[in-house]
Amino acid sequence: MGKSIIISSHIFSTLNDTCDEIFLLKNGQIIKRVVKEEFSNLESEMKEFTIGNKIEKLNLK
């Protein structure tokens, strides 16, 4: 339809149902563009990153 709508969300099911592409921002700059076919890869990467950061903070060495 040639329209753009900005949605800020971390809920991938909502993004998957409503978006054709996702742009990741860091400090106000686009750092990555992800098309619908790659959404599942992005979700996996984000979960791994988030869980990895939490595990590292536990200092289980």
Beta strands, then each sheet from edge to edge (+ up, - down):
strand 1: 21-26
strand 2: 29-35
sheet 1: 1+ 2-
end
